[in-house]
Amino acid sequence: MSAITKQTSIKKGFGTAILSDKVTDHANDPFVVKKVNKAFETLKKVG
């Protein structure tokens, strides 16, 4: 599935941006969940 994108000519920061109306959510991504759980465990240890 391709997203509709448009490139901007406004240059802020490091270059041009690609704007898209279809941004996916990574909240249930297994990689992200694993990293978040590891971060919680680290915070429990460190305080």
N, CA, C and O atoms as a GROMACS GRO file, in nm:
protein
  188
    1MET      N    1   0.085  -0.116   0.000
    1MET     CA    2   0.000   0.000   0.000
    1MET      C    3   0.090   0.123   0.000
    1MET      O    4   0.172   0.141   0.090
    2SER      N    5   0.074   0.205  -0.097
    2SER     CA    6   0.157   0.324  -0.104
    2SER      C    7   0.083   0.441  -0.039
    2SER      O    8  -0.039   0.455  -0.051
    3ALA      N    9   0.158   0.522   0.027
    3ALA     CA   10   0.102   0.640   0.092
    3ALA      C   11   0.116   0.759  -0.002
    3ALA      O   12   0.211   0.768  -0.081
    4ILE      N   13   0.022   0.847   0.007
    4ILE     CA   14   0.030   0.969  -0.072
    4ILE      C   15   0.129   1.061  -0.004
    4ILE      O   16   0.112   1.096   0.113
    5THR      N   17   0.231   1.099  -0.076
    5THR     CA   18   0.334   1.184  -0.018
    5THR      C   19   0.351   1.308  -0.104
    5THR      O   20   0.323   1.309  -0.223
    6LYS      N   21   0.398   1.411  -0.040
    6LYS     CA   22   0.436   1.529  -0.116
    6LYS      C   23   0.564   1.581  -0.055
    6LYS      O   24   0.582   1.582   0.067
    7GLN      N   25   0.652   1.624  -0.139
    7GLN     CA   26   0.778   1.675  -0.090
    7GLN      C   27   0.768   1.826  -0.077
    7GLN      O   28   0.709   1.893  -0.162
    8THR      N   29   0.827   1.876   0.029
    8THR     CA   30   0.820   2.020   0.053
    8THR      C   31   0.949   2.085   0.006
    8THR      O   32   1.055   2.022   0.000
    9SER      N   33   0.939   2.209  -0.027
    9SER     CA   34   1.059   2.283  -0.064
    9SER      C   35   1.113   2.363   0.054
    9SER      O   36   1.215   2.430   0.041
   10ILE      N   37   1.044   2.356   0.167
   10ILE     CA   38   1.089   2.426   0.286
   10ILE      C   39   1.205   2.348   0.346
   10ILE      O   40   1.192   2.229   0.375
   11LYS      N   41   1.317   2.413   0.365
   11LYS     CA   42   1.433   2.343   0.420
   11LYS      C   43   1.460   2.393   0.561
   11LYS      O   44   1.513   2.502   0.582
   12LYS      N   45   1.423   2.310   0.658
   12LYS     CA   46   1.450   2.338   0.798
   12LYS      C   47   1.530   2.222   0.852
   12LYS      O   48   1.503   2.107   0.818
   13GLY      N   49   1.625   2.249   0.932
   13GLY     CA   50   1.702   2.142   0.992
   13GLY      C   51   1.797   2.077   0.894
   13GLY      O   52   1.890   2.141   0.846
   14PHE      N   53   1.773   1.948   0.864
   14PHE     CA   54   1.868   1.872   0.785
   14PHE      C   55   1.828   1.853   0.639
   14PHE      O   56   1.902   1.788   0.565
   15GLY      N   57   1.716   1.906   0.595
   15GLY     CA   58   1.681   1.891   0.455
   15GLY      C   59   1.532   1.891   0.434
   15GLY      O   60   1.455   1.931   0.522
   16THR      N   61   1.491   1.845   0.316
   16THR     CA   62   1.349   1.845   0.283
   16THR      C   63   1.278   1.733   0.357
   16THR      O   64   1.340   1.634   0.395
   17ALA      N   65   1.150   1.749   0.375
   17ALA     CA   66   1.070   1.651   0.447
   17ALA      C   67   0.969   1.588   0.351
   17ALA      O   68   0.929   1.649   0.252
   18ILE      N   69   0.930   1.466   0.382
   18ILE     CA   70   0.824   1.400   0.308
   18ILE      C   71   0.704   1.392   0.401
   18ILE      O   72   0.710   1.328   0.506
   19LEU      N   73   0.595   1.455   0.363
   19LEU     CA   74   0.474   1.459   0.445
   19LEU      C   75   0.380   1.349   0.400
   19LEU      O   76   0.360   1.328   0.280
   20SER      N   77   0.321   1.280   0.496
   20SER     CA   78   0.228   1.173   0.463
   20SER      C   79   0.108   1.179   0.559
   20SER      O   80   0.124   1.210   0.677
   21ASP      N   81  -0.009   1.150   0.507
   21ASP     CA   82  -0.129   1.146   0.590
   21ASP      C   83  -0.146   1.010   0.657
   21ASP      O   84  -0.227   0.996   0.748
   22LYS      N   85  -0.070   0.910   0.613
   22LYS     CA   86  -0.085   0.774   0.665
   22LYS      C   87   0.039   0.735   0.744
   22LYS      O   88   0.133   0.677   0.690
   23VAL      N   89   0.038   0.768   0.871
   23VAL     CA   90   0.148   0.735   0.960
   23VAL      C   91   0.103   0.619   1.047
   23VAL      O   92  -0.003   0.624   1.109
   24THR      N   93   0.184   0.514   1.052
   24THR     CA   94   0.146   0.397   1.130
   24THR      C   95   0.189   0.413   1.275
   24THR      O   96   0.281   0.487   1.307
   25ASP      N   97   0.119   0.341   1.362
   25ASP     CA   98   0.148   0.343   1.504
   25ASP      C   99   0.234   0.221   1.538
   25ASP      O  100   0.202   0.109   1.497
   26HIS      N  101   0.341   0.241   1.611
   26HIS     CA  102   0.432   0.132   1.646
   26HIS      C  103   0.413   0.084   1.789
   26HIS      O  104   0.503   0.020   1.845
   27ALA      N  105   0.298   0.112   1.849
   27ALA     CA  106   0.276   0.075   1.989
   27ALA      C  107   0.273  -0.076   2.010
   27ALA      O  108   0.316  -0.123   2.115
   28ASN      N  109   0.223  -0.152   1.914
   28ASN     CA  110   0.213  -0.297   1.930
   28ASN      C  111   0.322  -0.371   1.853
   28ASN      O  112   0.315  -0.493   1.840
   29ASP      N  113   0.420  -0.301   1.804
   29ASP     CA  114   0.531  -0.364   1.732
   29ASP      C  115   0.613  -0.446   1.832
   29ASP      O  116   0.653  -0.392   1.935
   30PRO      N  117   0.638  -0.574   1.805
   30PRO     CA  118   0.710  -0.659   1.900
   30PRO      C  119   0.847  -0.604   1.940
   30PRO      O  120   0.888  -0.618   2.055
   31PHE      N  121   0.918  -0.544   1.846
   31PHE     CA  122   1.049  -0.487   1.876
   31PHE      C  123   1.036  -0.372   1.977
   31PHE      O  124   1.114  -0.364   2.072
   32VAL      N  125   0.938  -0.284   1.956
   32VAL     CA  126   0.918  -0.170   2.045
   32VAL      C  127   0.873  -0.217   2.183
   32VAL      O  128   0.921  -0.166   2.284
   33VAL      N  129   0.782  -0.315   2.188
   33VAL     CA  130   0.734  -0.368   2.315
   33VAL      C  131   0.850  -0.428   2.395
   33VAL      O  132   0.859  -0.409   2.516
   34LYS      N  133   0.937  -0.500   2.327
   34LYS     CA  134   1.053  -0.561   2.393
   34LYS      C  135   1.144  -0.454   2.452
   34LYS      O  136   1.190  -0.466   2.565
   35LYS      N  137   1.171  -0.349   2.375
   35LYS     CA  138   1.258  -0.241   2.422
   35LYS      C  139   1.196  -0.165   2.539
   35LYS      O  140   1.266  -0.127   2.633
   36VAL      N  141   1.065  -0.143   2.534
   36VAL     CA  142   0.996  -0.070   2.642
   36VAL      C  143   1.000  -0.152   2.770
   36VAL      O  144   1.025  -0.098   2.878
   37ASN      N  145   0.976  -0.282   2.759
   37ASN     CA  146   0.982  -0.369   2.878
   37ASN      C  147   1.121  -0.373   2.936
   37ASN      O  148   1.137  -0.373   3.058
   38LYS      N  149   1.222  -0.376   2.851
   38LYS     CA  150   1.361  -0.375   2.899
   38LYS      C  151   1.392  -0.242   2.969
   38LYS      O  152   1.464  -0.240   3.070
   39ALA      N  153   1.339  -0.133   2.916
   39ALA     CA  154   1.361  -0.003   2.977
   39ALA      C  155   1.294   0.005   3.115
   39ALA      O  156   1.350   0.063   3.208
   40PHE      N  157   1.174  -0.052   3.128
   40PHE     CA  158   1.105  -0.054   3.258
   40PHE      C  159   1.185  -0.134   3.360
   40PHE      O  160   1.197  -0.093   3.475
   41GLU      N  161   1.241  -0.248   3.318
   41GLU     CA  162   1.322  -0.328   3.409
   41GLU      C  163   1.447  -0.252   3.453
   41GLU      O  164   1.486  -0.258   3.570
   42THR      N  165   1.508  -0.182   3.362
   42THR     CA  166   1.627  -0.102   3.393
   42THR      C  167   1.591   0.009   3.492
   42THR      O  168   1.666   0.034   3.586
   43LEU      N  169   1.478   0.074   3.471
   43LEU     CA  170   1.437   0.182   3.561
   43LEU      C  171   1.406   0.129   3.701
   43LEU      O  172   1.432   0.197   3.801
   44LYS      N  173   1.352   0.009   3.709
   44LYS     CA  174   1.327  -0.051   3.840
   44LYS      C  175   1.456  -0.076   3.915
   44LYS      O  176   1.464  -0.055   4.036
   45LYS      N  177   1.560  -0.121   3.841
   45LYS     CA  178   1.690  -0.148   3.904
   45LYS      C  179   1.760  -0.020   3.946
   45LYS      O  180   1.814  -0.011   4.056
   46VAL      N  181   1.760   0.078   3.857
   46VAL     CA  182   1.836   0.202   3.880
   46VAL      C  183   1.761   0.297   3.971
   46VAL      O  184   1.821   0.360   4.059
   47GLY      N  185   1.632   0.308   3.952
   47GLY     CA  186   1.552   0.393   4.038
   47GLY      C  187   1.523   0.529   3.986
   47GLY      O  188   1.455   0.608   4.052
   0.00000   0.00000   0.00000
